Amino acid sequence: MAVFHVLLNWASQALVFLVFLLFVAFLGYCLYIKHIHMKYDHIPGPPRDSFFFGHSPTVLRIMNSGEVVHDTFLQWAKTYGPVYRTNILHYVFLSVSCPEATKQMLMSPKYSKHKFPYKRLFNLFGQRFLGNGLVTAQDHEQWYKQRRIMDPAFSSLYLRGLMGAFNDRAEKLMSKLTDIADSKAETHMLNLMNCVTLDVIAKVAFGVDLDLLNNSSPFPKAIATCLKGMVYQVRDRMFEFKPQNWSFINEVREACHLLRKTGAKWIHERKTAMENGEDVPKDILSQIIKSAGQEENMTKEDEEFMLDNFVTFFIAGQETTANLLAFCTMELGRHPHVLEKVRQEVDDVIGMKQDISYDDLGRLIYLSQVLKETLRMFSTAPGTSRELPEDMVIAGIHIPGGCTCLFNSYVTGRLEKFFKDPLTFDPDRFHPDAPKPYYCYYPFALGPRSCLGQNFAQMEAKVVMAKLLQRFDFTLVPGQSFDILDTGTLRPKSGVLCSVRHRNH
């Protein structure tokens, strides 16, 4: 009995000591947050919602209401200037719309991507997602090795050889639209664009025929689920601790697992075929495997990076381009004079040809302007970030090192000081003779970490839009919303409901 009392006494003392340690740790953390506030509060910014959670309650409130959080960031940029501060816990984020600072930080490898947002994308709720691929890798040498492996697969010479695949997949969309026009049905253009862009990336990058316009597949839903999970993972630190979210979290994990399992299967099958001397498609996957084989000291980790990049390309190569095409269709439907002008260019350059050549794309100058203006207003992947390792002056404000700088192309694309009447859709802003935007337009980011697939995406978008304009008239169904849905990427909330009919040439 005495031994029990001794043990009970020790346990109670240990509990008191543990509570004391937790109190000291909590007090120390509070003091650290206060120190961070004092260090950065000379920088303008909106009032914090709370001492601990900073501005995150505002972000979550906007997100849960279905509004676009980037509109709030835009309003804050107008109110607080070219650099403003937001807080989450002990983290400080500076939203930067100063062109000079944008140029300095995005064009130099000196400023790495910050670990806070990108570490959250390594895993989604415990399941590896983008890992350390091209988008998320923070270490410059690690990123550079991967980029060196990938670069040959995105050279202009190689992309020129993909025109046949672009045309072939776009023709499948035209066939689907023919059926829709014949039946006089209405259709959501976003759904069709999602199918064709996923078909393109699967065929061109990985040699797989999905034919999603005619066949069902688990991949579109898996991608949408992963993107939705990504938003909650990055913006809501407490999401995974709420029991009502656990069912959805399991769906996200299963979706991630499906994409990575599929990637591992396709990579293994292709490597085996290449090792056996079989004929394989001359696609991006073959090019990546060949380039990787020329690297010295390829490790198991490098193999995992290939899978990380498979998921990155599979999602990024489909989602953002589909959203661009849908937004472009929406804006052309809302601006008949622009539609008529770009259609006339397509008629002049393409005529009645079925196959569009690489040289044709270069002559579709006004269509390029239309796509660029679409990305200005609807930057489908609107943000990137960089870590500030040392003190810096931005727009006359001294910024202590150790924080994260956020660069938002949706915000800069809608600021009056950069683009006159920014809510007006005007492709002539990007006329070849117009002054070039000075580090305030970067839908594919800038510098060494800019999007590797931007030329791929622009070529694909041009082929699809040119064929659509060549063959069909489309009008927006009245009464639908032109609002934006924020799913990490930006997409049209309505899905762009259109009635489609054959053109009378």
C-alpha positions in Angstrom: 0.0 0.0 0.0 2.9 2.3 0.9 4.5 1.6 -2.5 1.2 2.6 -4.2 1.1 5.9 -2.3 4.8 6.6 -3.3 4.0 5.8 -7.0 0.9 8.0 -6.8 2.9 10.8 -5.3 5.5 10.6 -8.0 2.9 10.5 -10.7 1.1 13.6 -9.3 4.5 15.4 -9.1 5.3 14.4 -12.6 1.9 15.6 -13.8 2.4 18.9 -12.1 5.8 19.2 -13.6 4.5 18.3 -17.0 1.7 20.9 -16.7 4.3 23.4 -15.6 6.5 22.6 -18.6 3.5 22.9 -21.0 2.7 26.3 -19.4 6.2 27.5 -19.8 6.3 26.3 -23.4 2.9 28.0 -24.1 4.1 31.2 -22.5 7.4 31.0 -24.5 5.4 30.5 -27.7 3.2 33.5 -26.9 6.2 35.6 -26.3 7.7 34.4 -29.6 4.6 35.3 -31.5 4.6 38.7 -29.8 8.2 39.2 -30.8 7.3 38.3 -34.5 4.5 40.8 -34.3 6.8 43.6 -33.0 9.4 42.7 -35.7 7.0 43.0 -38.6 4.1 45.2 -37.5 5.7 48.3 -39.0 4.7 46.9 -42.4 1.1 47.9 -43.4 -1.6 45.2 -43.3 -5.2 44.4 -42.3 -6.0 44.0 -38.6 -5.5 40.4 -37.3 -8.5 38.4 -36.4 -6.7 36.9 -33.4 -3.4 36.9 -31.6 -2.7 33.2 -32.4 -4.4 32.5 -35.8 -3.8 35.9 -37.3 -5.7 36.4 -40.5 -6.5 32.7 -41.1 -10.1 33.0 -39.8 -10.8 35.6 -42.5 -9.4 33.3 -45.2 -11.4 30.3 -43.9 -14.6 32.4 -43.7 -14.2 33.5 -47.3 -13.3 30.0 -48.5 -16.3 28.4 -46.7 -18.7 31.0 -48.1 -17.6 30.1 -51.7 -16.1 33.4 -52.4 -12.7 33.9 -54.0 -10.0 34.6 -51.5 -7.8 36.3 -54.1 -10.5 39.1 -54.4 -9.8 39.9 -50.7 -6.0 39.9 -51.4 -6.7 42.3 -54.3 -8.7 44.6 -52.0 -5.9 44.5 -49.4 -3.3 45.4 -52.1 -5.4 48.4 -53.1 -5.8 49.4 -49.4 -2.3 48.7 -48.0 -0.1 49.2 -51.0 2.6 47.2 -52.9 3.7 45.2 -49.9 1.4 44.2 -47.0 1.6 41.8 -44.1 -0.6 38.9 -43.0 0.0 36.5 -40.1 -0.8 32.9 -39.3 0.5 31.6 -36.0 4.2 32.6 -35.9 4.5 32.8 -39.7 4.6 36.2 -41.5 3.6 36.4 -45.2 4.2 39.5 -47.3 2.1 40.0 -50.3 4.2 41.8 -52.9 2.9 43.6 -56.0 6.0 45.8 -56.5 7.5 45.1 -60.0 11.0 45.8 -58.9 10.9 43.4 -56.0 9.0 40.8 -58.1 11.8 41.0 -60.7 14.6 40.7 -58.1 13.1 37.7 -56.3 11.5 35.6 -59.0 14.3 36.0 -61.6 17.1 34.9 -59.1 17.7 31.3 -57.8 18.9 33.0 -54.6 15.3 33.1 -53.3 13.9 29.6 -52.8 10.3 28.5 -52.4 9.3 28.7 -48.8 8.8 25.5 -46.9 5.4 26.4 -45.3 3.1 26.1 -48.3 5.1 23.6 -50.3 5.8 21.2 -47.4 2.0 21.1 -47.1 1.8 19.7 -50.6 4.5 17.0 -50.1 1.8 14.9 -48.5 -2.0 15.3 -48.5 -3.2 14.2 -45.1 -0.3 11.6 -44.8 -0.4 10.3 -48.4 2.5 11.5 -50.6 1.1 13.9 -53.2 3.5 16.2 -55.2 6.4 15.2 -53.0 9.6 16.9 -54.1 8.7 17.4 -57.7 9.4 20.4 -59.9 6.7 22.5 -58.4 7.5 21.7 -54.7 11.2 21.1 -54.5 12.8 23.8 -52.3 16.5 22.9 -52.5 17.9 24.5 -55.7 20.3 21.7 -56.6 17.6 19.1 -56.1 15.3 21.1 -58.3 17.9 21.9 -60.9 18.8 18.2 -61.4 15.1 17.4 -62.1 14.7 20.3 -64.4 17.8 19.2 -66.4 16.2 15.8 -66.8 12.9 17.3 -67.9 14.0 20.1 -70.2 14.6 18.0 -73.4 11.0 16.8 -73.3 9.8 20.3 -73.5 12.2 21.8 -76.1 10.6 23.6 -79.0 11.9 21.0 -81.5 10.3 18.2 -79.5 7.0 20.1 -79.0 6.8 20.8 -82.7 6.6 17.0 -83.2 3.6 16.8 -80.9 1.3 18.7 -83.3 -0.1 15.5 -84.6 -1.2 14.4 -81.2 -2.7 17.9 -80.4 -4.7 17.8 -83.6 -5.8 14.2 -83.1 -7.2 14.9 -79.6 -8.8 18.2 -80.6 -10.5 16.3 -83.4 -12.1 14.0 -80.9 -13.5 17.1 -79.2 -14.8 18.4 -82.5 -16.6 15.1 -83.1 -18.2 15.3 -79.7 -19.3 18.9 -80.4 -20.7 17.8 -83.7 -23.0 15.3 -81.9 -24.0 18.1 -79.5 -24.7 20.5 -82.3 -26.8 17.9 -84.2 -28.9 17.2 -81.2 -29.3 20.9 -80.4 -28.3 20.2 -76.8 -26.6 22.5 -74.3 -23.3 21.5 -72.8 -20.9 22.6 -70.1 -17.7 23.6 -72.0 -15.5 23.1 -68.8 -16.4 19.4 -68.7 -15.4 18.9 -72.3 -12.2 20.9 -71.9 -11.3 18.8 -68.9 -11.7 15.7 -70.9 -9.7 16.8 -73.9 -6.8 18.3 -71.9 -6.6 15.1 -69.8 -6.7 13.1 -73.0 -3.8 15.2 -74.4 -1.5 14.9 -71.4 -2.2 11.2 -71.1 -1.4 10.5 -74.7 1.3 13.1 -75.4 3.1 12.7 -72.1 2.5 9.1 -71.2 1.4 7.3 -74.4 -2.0 6.2 -72.9 -5.3 6.5 -74.7 -8.1 7.4 -72.2 -10.6 8.8 -74.7 -12.5 10.5 -71.9 -15.0 12.1 -74.3 -16.4 8.6 -74.9 -15.3 6.6 -71.9 -15.6 6.9 -68.1 -12.5 7.1 -66.0 -11.7 7.6 -62.3 -9.0 10.1 -63.0 -11.0 13.4 -63.4 -12.7 12.8 -60.1 -9.4 11.9 -58.4 -7.8 15.0 -59.7 -10.7 17.2 -58.5 -10.6 15.5 -55.1 -6.9 16.0 -54.7 -7.2 19.7 -55.6 -10.0 20.3 -53.1 -8.0 18.5 -50.4 -5.0 20.6 -51.3 -6.9 23.8 -50.6 -8.0 22.7 -47.2 -4.5 21.3 -46.4 -2.8 24.6 -47.1 -5.4 27.0 -45.8 -6.9 25.2 -42.8 -4.4 23.9 -40.2 -7.2 22.3 -38.1 -9.1 20.6 -41.0 -7.8 17.1 -40.4 -8.6 17.2 -36.7 -12.3 17.7 -37.1 -14.2 14.3 -37.2 -16.8 15.5 -39.7 -14.0 15.8 -42.3 -12.5 12.4 -41.9 -14.6 10.7 -44.6 -13.5 13.3 -47.1 -9.9 13.0 -46.0 -10.0 9.3 -46.7 -11.3 10.1 -50.2 -8.4 12.5 -50.7 -5.8 9.8 -49.6 -7.4 7.2 -51.9 -7.3 9.7 -54.8 -3.6 10.4 -54.2 -2.9 6.7 -54.0 -4.7 6.1 -57.3 -2.7 8.7 -59.1 0.7 7.5 -57.8 -0.1 3.9 -58.3 -1.1 4.6 -61.9 2.1 6.6 -62.4 4.3 3.8 -61.0 2.5 1.3 -63.3 3.0 3.4 -66.4 6.6 4.2 -65.7 7.5 0.6 -64.9 5.8 -0.7 -68.1 7.6 1.9 -70.2 11.0 1.3 -68.6 10.5 -2.5 -69.1 9.6 -2.0 -72.7 12.6 0.2 -73.3 15.0 -2.3 -71.6 13.6 -5.1 -73.8 14.3 -3.0 -76.9 10.6 -2.7 -77.9 9.3 0.2 -79.9 7.9 2.8 -77.6 6.1 6.1 -78.2 8.4 9.1 -78.6 6.6 10.9 -75.9 7.5 12.9 -72.8 7.7 9.8 -70.6 10.2 8.1 -72.9 12.2 11.3 -73.1 12.3 11.7 -69.3 13.4 8.1 -68.8 16.1 8.4 -71.4 17.4 11.7 -69.9 17.3 10.2 -66.4 19.3 7.3 -67.6 22.1 9.6 -68.7 22.4 11.1 -65.2 25.1 9.8 -63.0 24.1 8.3 -59.6 20.4 7.9 -60.1 19.0 6.8 -56.7 15.8 5.4 -55.4 14.9 8.9 -54.3 15.3 10.1 -57.9 12.9 7.3 -59.0 10.4 8.7 -56.5 11.0 12.2 -57.9 10.0 10.8 -61.3 6.7 9.7 -59.8 6.3 13.1 -58.0 6.6 14.8 -61.4 4.2 12.3 -63.0 1.5 13.5 -60.6 2.6 17.1 -61.1 2.3 16.9 -64.9 -0.8 14.8 -64.8 -2.7 17.4 -62.7 -1.0 20.6 -63.9 -1.1 19.6 -67.6 -4.8 19.0 -67.4 -6.4 21.3 -64.9 -5.0 24.8 -65.7 -5.2 24.4 -69.5 -8.8 23.2 -69.2 -9.7 26.2 -67.0 -8.0 28.6 -69.5 -10.0 27.2 -72.4 -13.2 27.4 -70.5 -12.6 31.0 -69.3 -11.6 31.9 -72.9 -14.8 30.5 -74.3 -16.8 32.4 -71.6 -15.2 35.7 -72.4 -15.6 35.3 -76.2 -19.2 34.5 -75.6 -19.5 37.7 -73.5 -17.7 39.9 -76.1 -19.0 39.3 -79.6 -16.8 41.9 -81.2 -13.7 40.0 -79.9 -15.2 36.7 -81.0 -15.7 38.0 -84.5 -12.2 39.4 -84.8 -10.5 36.2 -83.6 -12.7 34.0 -85.8 -11.8 36.1 -88.8 -8.1 35.5 -88.0 -8.7 31.8 -87.7 -10.5 31.8 -91.1 -7.7 33.7 -92.7 -4.9 31.5 -91.3 -6.5 28.0 -91.0 -9.2 28.2 -93.6 -10.8 24.8 -94.0 -7.7 22.8 -93.1 -8.3 20.0 -90.6 -4.7 19.7 -89.4 -3.2 22.8 -87.9 0.6 23.1 -88.3 3.2 24.5 -85.9 3.8 27.4 -88.3 0.0 28.2 -88.3 0.2 28.7 -84.5 2.7 31.5 -85.0 0.4 33.3 -87.3 -2.6 33.2 -84.9 -1.4 36.4 -83.3 -4.8 37.8 -82.1 -5.7 34.4 -80.7 -2.5 34.6 -78.6 -3.6 38.0 -77.4 -7.0 36.6 -76.5 -5.5 33.8 -74.5 -3.0 36.2 -72.7 -5.8 38.5 -71.8 -7.8 35.6 -70.4 -4.9 34.6 -68.2 -4.5 38.2 -67.0 -8.1 38.3 -65.8 -8.3 34.6 -64.7 -4.8 33.5 -63.7 -5.7 29.8 -63.3 -2.7 29.1 -61.0 -2.6 32.5 -59.3 0.3 32.4 -56.9 3.9 31.5 -56.0 6.1 32.3 -53.1 9.7 32.9 -52.1 11.6 32.9 -48.9 13.4 36.1 -47.9 16.6 35.0 -46.3 18.0 38.5 -45.5 16.8 42.1 -45.0 15.5 43.9 -48.0 13.8 47.2 -48.9 10.5 46.8 -50.8 8.7 50.0 -52.0 10.6 52.0 -49.4 9.8 49.7 -46.5 12.5 47.9 -44.6 11.7 44.2 -44.5 13.5 42.0 -42.0 14.6 38.6 -43.4 13.0 35.4 -42.4 9.5 35.8 -43.8 7.7 34.5 -46.9 6.9 36.8 -49.9 3.8 35.9 -51.9 3.4 36.9 -55.5 -0.2 36.8 -56.9 -0.7 37.2 -60.6 -4.5 37.4 -60.2 -3.9 40.5 -58.0 -1.4 42.2 -60.2 -3.5 41.4 -63.3 -6.4 43.3 -61.8 -4.7 46.4 -60.4 -5.5 49.7 -62.1 -2.0 50.9 -61.8 -0.8 48.2 -64.1 -3.7 47.7 -66.4 -6.2 50.5 -67.2 -9.8 49.4 -66.7 -8.6 46.0 -65.4 -12.1 44.4 -65.4 -12.5 45.1 -69.1 -11.6 42.2 -71.4 -9.3 43.8 -74.0 -6.9 41.6 -75.9 -5.2 44.6 -77.5 -3.3 45.1 -74.2 -1.1 42.3 -75.6 -0.8 43.6 -79.2 2.8 43.1 -80.5 3.3 46.9 -80.6 1.8 47.5 -77.1 4.3 48.1 -74.2 5.1 44.9 -72.4 3.9 44.6 -68.8 6.8 45.2 -66.4 6.9 42.2 -64.0 3.2 42.5 -63.2 2.0 39.7 -65.6 3.2 36.2 -64.8 0.5 33.5 -65.1 3.3 30.9 -65.6 5.6 32.5 -62.9 8.9 34.0 -63.9 12.6 33.2 -63.9 14.3 29.8 -63.4 11.3 28.4 -61.6 8.7 29.4 -64.2 6.4 26.7 -65.5 8.2 24.2 -67.6 5.0 23.3 -69.5 3.9 26.8 -70.5 4.8 26.4 -74.2 3.0 23.0 -74.2 -0.1 24.6 -72.7 -0.2 27.5 -75.1 0.2 25.3 -78.1 -2.5 23.0 -76.9 -4.9 25.9 -76.1 -4.3 27.4 -79.5 -5.1 24.2 -81.4 -8.3 23.5 -79.5 -9.6 27.1 -79.7 -8.7 27.4 -83.4 -10.6 24.3 -84.3 -13.6 25.3 -82.1 -13.7 28.7 -83.8 -13.2 27.2 -87.2 -16.1 24.8 -87.0 -18.7 26.0 -84.5 -20.8 29.0 -83.3 -21.5 29.0 -79.6 -23.6 31.2 -77.4 -23.7 31.4 -73.6 -27.0 30.1 -72.1 -28.7 33.1 -70.4 -29.0 33.3 -66.7 -25.8 31.6 -65.7 -23.2 33.0 -63.4 -19.8 34.3 -64.5 -18.3 33.9 -61.1 -15.1 32.2 -60.3 -14.7 29.0 -58.3 -11.6 28.9 -56.1 -10.3 25.3 -55.9 -6.7 26.2 -55.5 -6.7 26.7 -59.2 -9.4 29.0 -60.5 -12.2 27.7 -62.7 -15.6 29.1 -64.0 -18.2 28.4 -61.4 -21.0 27.9 -64.0 -19.0 25.4 -66.1 -19.7 27.7 -69.1 -23.0 26.4 -70.3 -23.3 26.9 -74.0 -25.5 26.1 -76.9 -23.5 25.0 -79.9 -24.3 25.0 -83.6 -22.4 24.3 -86.8 -20.9 27.3 -88.6 -22.2 28.2 -92.1 -19.0 29.0 -94.0 
